Amino acid sequence: MTDEEISNLTTIDAFIQRKQPFAVYRVPGEKVPRLLTQAEGAVRLIYDLKELNGQRGFVIAPFQVSESCPVVLIQPDQWGQPLPMDDDTEEDREIALRLQGQESFLTSSTEEYAACFHTFINALRDRTFDKLVLSRHLTVDKVADFSPSSIFRAACKRYIHSYIYLCYTPQTGIWLGSTPEIILSGEKDEWHTVALAGTQPLQDGRLPQVWDEKNRKEQDYVASYIRRQLLSLDIHSTENGPYPAYAGALSHLKTDFRFSLKDNKGLGDLLKVLHPTPAVCGLPKEEAYQFILQNEGYDRRYYSGFIGWLDPEGRTDIYVNLRCMHIEDKQLTLYAGGGLLASSELNDEWLETEKKLQTIKRLIAVPPLKS
């Protein structure tokens, strides 16, 4: 690691220590992350996504907006300062391979997850819902020399096809994530969202080409939903997909939706009709949303909300907040979920969440940077 890179990363850890709002993020396809900070004034708190209309800033939105979990908008004094990062060294690659060889999965679900699964699957088999998303969280102790910026660097190196972010505000605390799912990106008259659902491991590092009916059906539910939601705002899109796409060590089925907007200042309205998508919630949307809040057994907070840079007059890149963790003083809370259909099986779904949690768990094992 170069002296410049070490300096950049220790600067990020210093922002956290002095409780200064910031976000650093890397968009898929870009090599250089961008840092934005807000030194003056309080971040803006929002309780209705429509209030994002015409706004510019880094947005952190929860699964459920509440007094304790508002939408937070960082309005930076400095935007987009690049943070150069060198390519992996041979030592970095050896550490990554060694850690990957030490990974293990809990093959049997917890009683808590199993009970939740049966509540959800019964509602699906009664045909109350077409799809439900059941998530879980895992809390682990934080080691004494834990460095959020080192984890961010490792995520940028390892997950080149994902959106990587690390952010802090007094209202949200510290969150870090690696997510493959766009909810809204674009600029001027070219805009993009995706349907992303169905999960398989990579096969010898390659994308799987054969997908079973459960995965294809799950993806189709999400694609149909996005199509309807866009049309509800009189937005007509062109589609490409579904096709397999990378997501860390996993693959999902993906359909791209591309469209233009009559007025880019209404991005809050568009986000409101898209969020939460069936990829993190279920169908029918409102009923599934209420069912999850009542039966999942914990507060998702900012997991399965959305996060990223919002700018109606420039470039917008906002992603669904998947494969993420909340970093607290003494512990780390990791989140992952999976889409359930009536045909879903307990052990398959448990193992899927274990593999998704591994996306973040393998980063925690990365040694902290040495200055």
Steps between C-alpha positions, in 0.01 A plus 500: 500500500640843410550784749227696318255211534574459871451875547164489319372212711616641835324827406173308466546339843569849642162626368332219694691580820400866493142418393505697176240394240661348191454239230757324287385281213614315189264451204536170305728547201698780667839444662516810718261548796359845578484671838251767605477673838270744675682718751242780526143467628295193583410233248144524370238261644211396275188301587337466157692393188315764297705760690802378300354671191750760378755412772871439452716301738591156630180328610469223761144361512369223730270208419233668715514877556441585869598754766795281599594418137442806280623547146830687539649731238867600524541830316875522459734797518740304276369254245668216324859537618670196337680252728765317293550132584779278373439156350522198731848384592599133490470503882140633475408220260661233721308627805170498306556141380599382847194660662272356232635153577406545867136591434226280638120505504250403767315227313207484743278802563441651842167430671417871471551502122310173458199636692498814285540298183194287582289810573601644162464175303154432640384841376645419156344155483164647603545722189476816710823611328683421177840575653643603839857594594624362832818661631716442805777674688816371665683683780873443553749660738719777361874442541704774667695607187197491266536760222190586292718654229706178467178304452385754238830465313477120508140511368606727210777257405293183535158599366568682174145445368328648808432848639716542811435765764594607852310785667435666833243746634395556864150370416602180318830412662762323283388277212706311245373291212557327168192487278437400137146643470430839339172661599563815293793630300550738211522859389337740252257291293653154556380313811532143620356262760523121529306193604742280694386173657579130510833385644761238414868458595755561226621184329882496502486879503266511200138604464252209504294475180231253619238632745215305660134600494502644855779746416352597162155553654643711782679722250190531283297628798751781553518590129118511469479725807756749368328507162165584668648761733672685217178498294311642802710817449452480120860388456554269202823298514705272281605167654801274477501163677473300708866395497740377774706771672783499755439582868815421700538120503134466399295560187150646453264524205479857376277702268595857404233768455610816316282808460488880480322738739291804418627677812814394688389696809244229584753231598347476849163405348668229293693361797177492701320278247800268456596454868483243646525275196387134519872412508504613867128494588243288314174499306241642531733779611308685774360184659842329488664809652260499796537122543880532521479782756267290716662157465871525423583557865756783481552849354691497169592866549701610190546148365286457184444873478701690237818700494704720266553831324190690386528791255214598265730732304799267484576132549289284737613157626270345764508134604289269716688451828576126494795301650570766760597548863436750777824579685452584869742560790535136605317298236425459132152410374493329159187464286384273218172363364343280239186492290245231593241343273251227592750244367788619724675256736637595843854363462546650152392846617713484816808408296430786259504752786818341638673551163375858479623576853839364393530797262556723804642240741799435273583871513500510881784248499723737298795627711484876579722739307850563634623856503 
